[in-house]
């Protein structure tokens, strides 16, 4: 009976692994140090033409060029292996090699980069991410998620959009049901601006807009184009309330099984992939905006960001302690 029970346990484990698209060989990193290729599974939640995908492909290109025959990089876009949160959990367990994930469920302090209007522009964002504030969060993620952070991908500039009216000042948001990311900071930011903020699965947003469940949302220009939100919401306000960043995390369980040369290559390939992804994201945002305006009739409105920033000061006070205190927020603002 004991042997039967053990066999049943093995079957259950194998079935669970197969359910998320993995194999036991890949979980063990497929013969590290031997002659077999090391299979690295990378997951993200963007579509197959998203900058995240292209960043991964740059990572893949470098590994397969500089260590021929050693690595096989498999990329899974569009939440094929689960949500962004699932990706972080799988990396933590060593079940996949990498994910693009905020890791907020493990490191709530990382939400500091999502405070409204904390960044002046993309260059300010990069200074922070690549400087001491970004390194502080990296150390927390590496500790809590059992990972190596290869850098921060750029997730685009998030703006408010809706199908009801132009939004030029915060008062224009009053009464509008706006979908945001699930972070309480995002929700309270739009509540502070007068909207009725809500959250829902990304895949439900288009239908919710169609059916009037929500009036609008907030995202970058690429998502607005790719998800075809422009078909049901034509007004975009350049609030730039968040310059979104997201860590590229790599499993420490897998990393520790590599040779020193392979570790160095992973780190270098990761840094190059991050630099490449940022450039691609910036250019795709420009291209997406032009396409939205010239081909799809989207109306883009400039706003006085200082008015919106002033209206969201309560968010800083409410959540400062969650991210280490106001001194860290001010450090980023002035960095």
Secondary structure, DSSP 8 states (H G I E B T S, - for coil): -HHHHHHHHHHHHHHHHHHTT--HHHHTTTTTTSSS-EEEEEE-SS-TTSHHHHHHHHHHHHHHHHTTTTEEEEEE-TTTT--HHHHHHHHHHTSSSEEE---TTT-GGGGGGGSTT--SSHHHHHHHHTSHHHHHHHHHHHHHTTEEEEEEEEEEEEEEEESS----SGGGGTT-EEE--SSHHHHHHHHHTT-EEE---GGGHHHHHHHTS-SEEEE-HHHHHHTTGGGT--EEEEEEEEEEEEEEEEEHHHHTTS-HHHHHHHHHHHHHHHHHHHHHHHHHHHHHHHHHHHHH--EEE---HHHHHHHTHHHHHHHGGGGT-HHHHHHHHT-
